[in-house]
Amino acid sequence: MNETADTKTRILDSAEKLFGLRGIEETSLRDITTHAQVNLAAVNYHFQSKDSLIDAVIARRVEPVNRRRLELLDATGPEATVEQILTAFLTPALEIRLECVVPMLGRILSNPLFVDRVYKRHFAVISERLRAALGRALPGLSKQEILWRQIFTVGAMTHVMAVGEILPAITGGVCDISDRPAVVQHAVRFLAAGFRAAGEVESGGYTAGNELITRSNV
């Protein structure tokens, strides 16, 4: 690695770490240059602005995951099963080094600019590809129902990522995230059952077959 590339990597590493520890808005460029042991001119040379640096930090972790997701989704073909689709979506995320992304992930998700800064730029295309594939695999579900189940899928995935390092402690050693393929299989089995569950939510309850289930008759 040449000196210029090494300087850029140090800036990205420092920004990522500080964003995770302090938050994006609370971390200044001076904080980053001090941590990276570079001057402000180096940040301006490589990234021009703090906003560009933020985008670069996020893209460095997200874009490889999304490229791999698209490759795996393309490989499943138009007749893909729910299990194949979910495996393509979950595997790239659950295979990355969690210590690199979990602190920053929590800060990003709580940032009020998440939709414009992160979702629209990095996740909207993946979300639509996932929804379209699931719609083909589950033609009986409405777009709204699929989107809700996608949201719950992302919630389950991010929760596993967030607690991954402490899973052995909180499960008495029974669950361990170090076997990533097994984690994906467990998640896919659970989530696929949720996607295949019958019923659509309606006002006041949800339908299961032809019966409307409400709070009063559960």
Order of alpha helices (4+ residues) and beta strands (2+ residues): alpha-alpha-alpha-alpha-alpha-alpha-alpha-alpha-alpha-alpha-beta-beta-beta
